[in-house]
Amino acid sequence: MHARLVAALCALSATALPALAQTSGSQAPPVTVGGVVYGQYQYNLQDSIGAGGLNTGKQNYFAIKRAYINVIGRFSGGLLTRITADIAPAGTGNQVYRLKYAYAAWTPTNSSLTYKFGLIHTPWLDWEEALWDYRMQGTMPIERAGYATSSDFGAGIDGHWSSEGVNAQLTLVNGEGYSGGTGDKGKDVQLRVSVRLSKTDDASRVGGLRLTGYAGYGKRTGGGDRNRFIGLISYKSKQFTVGGEFASTKDTVSPVAADSLNLGGGANATGTVLAAYGVLHFTNSPVAVIGRVDVSDPNTSTNPNKLTRGIAGISYQLNPNLRMLADVDLLSFEATPTNTTNSTRQQALVQMQFTF
């Protein structure tokens, strides 16, 4: 599998070379190859309890958590294509290779809409990751709680108006995520709309004082509801980022399936996720501080089952292609879990993000 992936990437790069040779210095190449890598050193702040109750001490290790390779084509007529390979650890010292994105996107001339088809971004996570800007630390609250995935197979429409005063995305997808298969006849409809209430010096799609809402309605494979509703108020400038969100989730499945999905048991699980986060960039400095609190309750009718995660850290932007982050990630359970040791809950991390 390793050889096939390398051969495929080499072939994609080779197809780009003739096009690069034909372009002048003032023209952007139609096909580009790049990527992003997340690495870390993790130190568990509590002792790890192994088989038979053996205390194995405070475990620590180095790891590459994610590596993405992006091949992006930009062609005449408003056509864009993208293939992203996702390389992730498999937990056995090996890596898993899979597609993260593979789609074609078309933006008609002078249009505010972009049409996508394939393995595409889902509306919420790509947008919130751009707001938070520290995906290197880990996934966003709703994904970490197990309620969303960042890409899925389907079709969608992106839109923006009034110089990003309004930004929206609508998708129709399988609903199982990029690693969950095609599912059955049921599909998920997902919509995000973000409205800028006030401008700042950040004119991007996530900049300014914004109110953002998301609704996802779908059916699980084999039957049952999969509904997600999120509200977020955020403020982003070049110096500050703050955000606060509330999510409500409903999963209707069989009692056995609910247990396997960690939904707290029962045929109907209504959950909530609350989160608040902030970033402060020091003026004329590569240093920034971050903080975040997530509180997730997988079943509001069953107590106690809340999980609270606190994140705090300081980052240093060495150059546009390399960022370092030192942080703590502290997870606490309202009730003691039966399948989780203390060592997985309290962590000190040194993390790295580099792009090429």
N, C-alpha and C positions, 0 to 999 in steps of 0.2 A: 504493500500500500504506500510505503514511503517512496519507493521508486516511481510509482505512477503519479503521485502528487508532484514530485520534483520535475518529472518529464512534462506534466501538464503546464506547470508554471513556466518552465523553460520555453515551451512552445508558444505560450501567450506572450512572453517577452520577445521571442523571435519575430512574431507577427508585428510587434510594435516597431522594430528596428527600421524596416523599409520606410514606414510612414515618418519616422523621426528624421531619416536622411533626406526626405523630400521637403521638409518644412524649413523655412528660413529662420534666422535668429529671432525675428520679431513675432513669430507665430508659435502658439502653444501646440505641443504635440497632440494628435488626436487620441492616443492611447498612452496612459501613464501607469506605472507600477509603483506601489508604495506599501506602507504598512505601519502598524503600531504594536508595541510589545509591552506587557505588564509583568514585571518581576518583583519579588519581595524576599525579605528575610523575616521570618516569623518566630517570635519567642513567646511560648505559653507561660503566662504569669502564675499559673497554678499547676501543681503536680498532676501528672497523667496517671490514671489508674488503669492498668492493663488486665489481662486475663487472670482470673483467680484472685483479683483484688491486689495484685502486685503494684506497688508504687514505683513507677519508672522515672520519676523526677520531672523537671520542667523541660519538656521537649522543645527543640528549635530546629529550623531547617531553612535552606534556600530553595526557591522554586520560581519557575516561570508560570504564571497563572493563566496567561492568555497571549497568543500571538495571532495577529490578523494580517493577511496579505491581500491587498486591494488592487484589482486591475480595473481601471475606469476608462471608458471610451467616450469621447465627446465628438459628435459628428454633425454634419450640416442638417438643417431642417429641424433643429431643436431636439435631436435624439441623443440620449445618454444611456450607456450600458455600464453595468457594474457586476463584478464577481468578487466575492470576499471569501477567502478560506479561513476557517476558524480552527486554530490548533490549541488544544486544551489538554491538561494533564488527565490521565485516566485513573490515577490513584494507585497504580502498580509500577510506577517508574517509567511507563510508556506514555505516549500521547494519542489523543483521538483527533482525527482529521475529519472535518465536515464543512458543508457549505453554510455560511451565515447569511449572505445575500447573493442573489443571482437574478437580476431583473433588467428590463428595458424601461426607460422613462422617456416620455415625449412631451415637450413643452411647445405648443404652437406659437408662431411668431406673434409677439405683442400680447400674449395671453398671460393671465394671472394663475392659470391652472396647469398642473403637471399630471399626466396620466401614467400609472405604473402597472406593470404586470410581471409576476414571477415570485421569487422569494424576496419579499419587500419588508421595509421597516413597518412595525406596528406604530400606531399614532402616538402612544404616550411615552415610552421609555427613551427613544431617540431624542425627543424634545426635552424631557426633563434632565437627561444626561448632559445636554448642551447647557442647560441652566446651571446645574450643580458644578459641572466641569471637573469633577474628581472621580470619574469612573475607575481610575487606577486604584482607589481605595476599596472598591467593591461595587456590587450592584445597587440599584435604587431601592427605596423602601418597599414598593409594591412588588417588585421582582424578588427581592430577598425573602419576602413573606410567602412566595410561591404562587402569586396570583396573576402574573403576567410574564410574557416573553417578548424579546426585543424584535423578533422577525417571524414571519409566517408566510405560507404559500397563499397567494391570492391576487387581487387587483385593488387598486386604490387611486385616489385623487388627492393631490396636495394643492393648496391654494394660499395665496397671500395678497393682501390689498393694502392700500394707503401706506406704502413704504414699511411694511411689516406691522402696521397698526393692528391688523387682524391676520392671524395665521391659523390655518385649519388643515386637517387631514381626515379623510374618510376611507375606510378599507372594508372589504369583504374577503374573509380568509377562512381557511379550514378550522382554525381555532386550537390546533394541537401544538403550535410552535414549530420552529425550524428543525427540532430534533424529535418531534413527537409523531411523525407519520402523517398520513393524509386524512385519518379519521373516517367518518361515515358521511351520510347525506347531510347532516347538520352543518351549518356554517355560522361564523361569528361576524356581526356587524360592529364596527368600532369607529367612534367619532371623537375627535378632539378639536376644540375651538379655544383660541387664546386671543384676548383683546387687550391692547395696550391702553391703559387709562391715563398715563402720563409719561412723557419722554425723559430720558437721561442721556448721558454722553455715550451710551451703548445703543447703537441703532440696529443691532442684530435682531433676529426673529425672537430671541428670548429677553432682549433688553427692555429697560423701562419698568414702570409699575404696571403689573399685568394681573388680570384675572383669567384663569384657565379652567376649563371644565372638560371632563372626559366621560363617555358612556360606552360601555361594551355589553352587548347582549348576544348570547349564544347558547348552543346546546352541546352537552358533552357527548362523546362517542358512546352509543348505547342508550342514550336518554339522560335527561336531567339538565337543570339550568346551570349556566356559567355567566353570571352577571357582575359587572364592575362599574362603579360610579365614583369619580374622583373630582374634588374641587381643590384648587391651589391658588393662593395669592402670593405674588413674588415681586421682588424689586431687585433689579440688576443694573449696576453702573460699572465703570471700569475699575472702581475701587471696592464696591460692596456688592454682595449677593446675599439676600435673605429670602427664605421661602417657608410657607407653612401649608400643609396639605391634610385633607381628610379623605379617606377612601372607605366605601362600603362594598362588601362583597356578599354574593349569595351563590351557594353551590348546593344543588339538589341531586343527590346520588344515593345509592343503596348504602345501608349501614356499613357493610364490609368495605365498599369503595371509599367511604368517608374516612374510615380508620387508616386505610392504606395511603390516603392523601394527606394525612395529618390534619384533618379538619375538625378534630375534637370529638368525633363520633356522632352517630345519629344520621337520619336520612336527610335532614335539612340543616345546613350550616350557614349562618349569617355572621360574617366577620367584619372587623374594622382594622384599619391601619391609620395611625396618626404619625406625622413626621414634621420636624422643624429643622432647618439647617441654615448655616451662614458661612460666608467666606469674606475675609478682610485682606485686601492687598495693600501692603504698606507703600506709601507714596515714594516714587522713584527708587523702588527696591524690588529685587527678585523674590522677596520673602512674603509669604501669606500664611494666615492661620485659618483653620477650618474647624467647624463643630457641627454635630448632627445628633439628633435623638429620634429613634424610631420606636413606636409602641404598636405591636400587632396583637390582635385577639382573634384567633382563628374561629372561635365559636362563642358569640356573646351570651348564649344561653347556658354555657357550661363554665363553671368556675372551680378552681383558678386555672387559667391557661394562658395568661398574657406573657409576652416576651418583650423585654425592653433592651434596646441597644443604644449605647452611647459611644460616639466617635469624637475624638479631639486630636488635632495634629498641627504640624507646621511644615510648610512646603518651601522648596527653593527651586526656582527656574534657572537652571544653569545656562541654557540657551533655548532658542525656539523649539529644538528637537529633543530636549532632555529635561525632565522634571523629577525631583526627588521629594519624598514625603515621609516624615517620621510621625507615627500616630499610635494611639491606643484604641482598641476595639473591644468594648466591654459589654457582654451579653448576659442578662440576668433573666431567670425564669420565675414566674410567680409560684409555680409548683416545681419540685425537683423532677426532671425528666428521667424516664427509666432507661433511655438508650443514649444518653449524652454524658460524657465525663466533664469534669470541671475544666480540664485543659483546653477544651474546644470553646470555652466561653470568654476567657479573659486573655487578650493577646496584645503584645507590643509588636509593632511592625515598622520596618524600613522598606518603603516601596519605591518603585521606579517606573517611569513611563518614557519610552523613547519612540520617536517616529522617524521614518525614512522615506 
